[in-house]
Amino acid sequence: MGFAEELGAWVAQQRWYAGKSHAPRFRILDEQPAPGATRYLLMDDAGTQPVLYQVPLTRVAESFESHDVVTGDDGETLIDAARHAGFTVGMLAQMKVDVTRVTGSRVLSGEQSNTSIVFDEDGRPTIILKLFRTLHHGENPDVTVQRVLSDAGSPFVPRFLGSLDAQWPDVGRGSGVAHGTLGFAQEFLPGVRDGWEVALEAARDGRDFTAAARDLGTAVAGVHGALGSALETMDAGPGEVASTGEAWQRRLAIAASEVPAVAERRAAIDAVYRAALDRPWPRLQRIHGDLHLGQVLAVPGGGWRIVDFEGEPLRPMAERAIPDLPPRDVAGMLRSFDYAGALAGGSDARGWAATCQQAFVEAYTGAPGSVELDPVLLRALVLDKAVYESIYEARNRPDWLSVPLAGIDAALA
């Protein structure tokens, strides 16, 4: 087995490899020098669209157990450079981050699509580096949005510290070259907890969560206001409205064909969609795009921080930067409260979720930066989200299908 085959076999086993539904077909597109390492750009041609992966490797004399990639002819081992301080600290330095006080680093476990490394300064964790494993032409939306919000002084995102770009061959472009983001760094917030875990725990204990929901509504409004001021906005013209309506109908048709309960409700859902298309729409702007409780961090004594602005993972990267409807983020959070209440169980799961949703919406609409929430449009967006969820659950977790179906019924009631 040659080097490219061995490397591809290792990549296919990693959690961040996105092509697990097919047999990969890798080729090395480019090799680039990196601090203490070589950055291999590995193209997987096997899916419906080629996917480019960033795989930095560094040579070490000793074995790194399961992190081994290839053993060279000279007996040295090539390992994932994300676990080597020479590469990761060097990457920070290339971003113009001050590394003079960095004393150590570690890779976070549990990442799905990227690799995150936490750095200590004087023994205290202060910096986190997100290494993008999948590369795309153009600046990553996570970088664009976090930098803009940080520059605006937003208290609702971690402070942005820097990013690093690269270019690589791309025969599909007139210039023959693509240019994109390798990773970025931001402040690390010690002691934070995932918003989903915090909400689920509160729901299981039957604890009131409305104060936290209100704070979250304020945070989302603040982010919308800052993004609307700093980045492109546009009117929702007939073309944009029609395109959104077509997307709703496509998802509804798929759901109706796969989930009989959705088919039974199709006419009622369609009526809400049609009514929403005739309503006045707010200006379109940059939004989070995939907002739910798992995308927010609870800071001890410090409210919420919103993270992961890459947008919906299944949408092409170029589409994620297109201005969108701010109420879509609101709808995503409302559905997330529903999920937390339903999965926690208890005698009044629906009531717990409903009080959180009401508190969230009231705080959002009353906070600086908020966008007017037309109830018919918001209901359509909630329904569209629940319809999508019904497809996902029917295909992957049929035992959870009752959650989006209950959400559809609540939105139609």
N, C-alpha and C positions, 0 to 999 in steps of 0.2 A: 504493500500500500504506500503510495507516494505521500509527500507532505500535504498537498492540497486535500487529498482524500482523508487523511488522518485529522486534519484541522476541521474539515466539514463534519466528520463523525462526532467530534467533540462539540462543535457548535449545535448540532442537532439535539444534543442531550441537555442543553442549557434551558433554564426556565424562561429566559428572554427570547428564545427562538420562537418565532410566530408561525412557523410552517408545519406544526405537528399533525395537521390533517392530510399531509401528502409526503411522499418520499422526496427528500431534497435533491437538488441537482446544483451543486456548488461549483463556482470557479473563482479564482483570485483575480479581482478586477485591478487592484493596485496595491503597492507596498509603499509606505511612507515612513520616514524617520520620525521618531517621537522621543521625548525625554527618557533615556534609559531603556528604550524599547523600539519595536517596529510595529507600526499600525497596518494591519492587513484589512483590506476592504473586500469582503467576501460576498459575491452575488449569488443568490439562490434563484435560479431560472425556472423552478419546477411549478410554481403556483400560477394563478391566473394573471398576476402581475409580478415582474421581477422585484425582489426585495434585497436591499443592500445592507449588510451588517458590518459594524465596526468591531474588529477583534484585535486589540493591542496585545502583543506578546513580548515577554522579556526573558532573557536567559539567566538561569540560576544553576548553581552546581548541585544543590541538594534537591530531594524530592519534595513535592508539595501535595502528597497524597492524591485526593480526588480532583485536585485542581491541575494536575499534570495535563499537558496537551500533547506534546511530542518530545521524544528523547532524540537528541541529535546524534550524528555519527561520532562526535567527540565526547559523548557521554553526558553532555549538559542537558538540562531540561528546559523546555519552553513552557512558560506558565502564563496565565491570564495576568496581564500587567496591571489590571485593576487592583490586584492584591500586592503590588510592589510599590513601595513608597517613592522610589526614584521616579517612576512614571507619574503617579498621581500628584505628588507634590510639584513635580516639574510642570504638569498640566496647569495647576493653580498659578504657578509663576508666569506661564505663558498668558494667562488671563489678567495679568497685572495685579494679582492678589498678593498681599504681603505675606510671605511664608517664613519670615525670620523666627517666629515664635512657635511654629508647628513642631510638636513633639511626638506625634503618633497619628495613626489612622487605622480605620477598620471598615470592611465592607458590610453594609447592612444586609441581613437576610430577609427573605420574603418578597423581594422585588420581582415583578412579573415581566415587564417590558424593557426596563433599563437597569443600570447598576448604580447604586448610590454609595458613596464613600464619605464617612464622617472623619473630620480631622480635629485633633486636640491642639489647643494652644496653651502652653504652660500646664499641661495635664487636664485641661477642661475642654469639653467638646464645644466648638464655636462655629465650624464651617461644614457644610455638606456640599459635595460635588455630585451632580447627576450626569452620568456618562450615558449618552444616547447610544443604544445598540443598533437601532434601525435608523439609517440615514436617509434624508430627503433633500432635494434641491430647495433652496430658500431657507431663511431663518426659521428655526423651530418656533411655533406659536407660544410655547411655554416661555421661551426666552424673551420674545417680543413683549408679551403681556407683563411678565414679572418685572422686566426692566422699566417699562413705562410706569407701572404702579409704584415701584420703588422710587423712581425719580420724582414722582408726584407726592412722595411722602405718605403714601397710604399706610395706615396702621394695620391693615387687614391682610397683608402678605409678608412673608419673610423678606428681609433686606437683600436685594440683589447685589452680588459682588463682582461678577464678570462672566464672560463666555468665551468660547474658542470655536473658530470656524476652520474649514478646510475646503479644498476643491479636489475633484477626481474626474477621470475620463467619463464622458457621456456622449455616445455617438448619436443619441436622439436629439441633441441640441445643436443649433447652428454653430455655436462657438466650439462644440466638441468637449465642453467642460461644464460640470455641475458644481455648485457651491452651496454648502450647508453647514449646520451646526453640529459640532462634536459633543458638546456638553456645556454646562454652566454651573456656577457656584453661587450659593446664597448662605445667609446666616443659619446656623443650626440652633433650634430652640429646644433646650433640654427640658425633659419632664412633660413634653406634650403627649396628648393621647388622641388616637384616631377618633373622629367624630362619630363614626358608626358604632364603635365599641362603647363610647360614652352614652349615646342615645339608647342603644340596645340594653345596656345595663340598667338605665333609668326605667325603661319600659318594663323590663322583667321584674324590677322591684316595685313597680307601680308608683314611682316617684314623679312629682311634678317637674316637667321639663320646659315649662313655658318661658321662664326667664332666659334660659339658654337659647330657646328658639327665637325669642325676640332679639337677642344679641346677634344671632346669626342673620336674621332679616336685615338688621342695620348694616352688618358687614357686607352682605351681598349688594345692598343698595349703594354703599360707598364705593365698591369696586365698579359697579355699573357707571356711576357718575364719573369716576376718574377715567375710565376707558372711553366713555362718550366724549370727554373733553380733549383727550390726548390723541385718539386714533380716528380713523376715517368713519364717518357716519353717512347714511344715505336714506332717502325716502323709500318707503316700501311701495314701489310703483306697481302697475298692473302685472308686469312680468314677474316680479319677485313674489307677489301674492299668488299668482297662478302656479308658479313653480313649487311653492310651499304646499298648495292644495294638491298638486299632483303627487308630491311625496307622501302626503297623508293618505291619499287613495291607494298608492302602491302598497304601503304597509298594511292598510286595512284589507286589501284584497288577499295578500299573503296570509294574514292572520285568519281571515274568514275561511280560507281553503284548508288551513291546518288545525284550526281550533273551532269545533262546532259551536261552542258557547259564544264565540265572537260573531260567528255567522248569524246567530239568532238575534244579535244586537246590532247588526250592521246598519240597518236602516236608521236606527236612532242615533248611532254614532255619526253617520253620514249627514244627518240633519244638523247636528252641532257644527260639523266641519263647514257646511254650506253657509250657515249663519255667520260663522267667524270670518269667512272670506269677504263678507259684505260689510264688516265693521271697520271703523277707522283704526289703522295700525300705527304703532309708535315708529319712530325712526329706527332703522337698522344700525347696529353698531357691533363692535367686538364684544363677545361675551365669554363666559367660561366654556360653555358648550357641552360639558359632561358633568354637571354639578350634582352631587349627592353627598350624603353624610360621610362617605369614605374619602372625600376630597377636601375635607376641612380638618383642622387640628385645633384641639382645645388646649390653650396655654394656661397653666396654673396661675390663677389670679390675673390673667391678661386677655380674656376673651378668646376670639377665634382668629385663625389665620387660614386663608383659602390658598390651596396649592394645586399643582398639576393642571395647568392651562393648555394642555396639548389638544383638547377637544375630543370628540368621539373617536375611539380607536379605529373603527371600521371605515371612517370617512377618509378619502384621499387628503393628504396633507394640504394641498393647495386650496381645497374647499374650506378647511378649518379657519382660514384667515378672512373669509368673506363675511362682511357684516351680517348679523343675524338678529333675531328677536330677543331682547332682554327677558321677556316673560318666559322664554324657554328654560332659562336657569331657574326661575321661580317654580315652574312646573316640575322640574327634575327634583328639587328639594322637597316639594310636597309629596311626590311619589316615594321618596326615600323615607319620610316620616311614616308613611303607610307601611312600608316594608318592615321598619323597625318595630312598629306596634304589632304587626301580624306575626312576625317571627318570634317575638318575645312571648306571645301567648297571653295568658291572663284573662280575667273575666270581662275586662273592658278595654281590649286592645284597640278597637276602633275609636273609642272615646278618647284614649290617650293620644292617638295620632291626630284626631280632629282638633283637640285643644292646642297641640303643637303647631299644626298647620294654620290655625286662626291667629295665634300669637306671631308666627313668622310673617304672615301676610300683612297684618296690622303694623308691625314694626317696619317692614320693608316700605310700605306705602307712605309711612310718616317720616321716613329718614331722608336726609340730604342725598341727592344723587339718584333717587328711585325713579323708575319709569312708570307711567300710569298703567294700571292693570285693568284692561277691559275684561269683565267677567266672562264674556262669551269666548273671546280669544284665548284667555287663560284656560277655560274649560276644554277647548279644542286641543290645546297643547298638552294638558294633562291626559286627555284621552289618547292622543297620539303616542305619548310615552307609555301608557299602560298597554296599548295595542302592541307596541314593539316588545314590551316585557312578556306579553302573552306568547308571542312567537318564540322568544328565547326560552321561556320556562317549558313550553310544550316540547321543545327540541332537546333541552338539556336537564331540566329539573321538573319533571311533570308533577311531583308532589307539591311544588310551590305554585302551580298554575292558579290556584284559588286566590292568590294575593293580587295579581293584576286584574283578574276577573272581578274581584270585589271592588277594586279601584275604578274599573269601568262603570260598574253599577252605581257607585257613589257619585261619580261625575255626571251620570245621566239622571240621577234622582232629582 
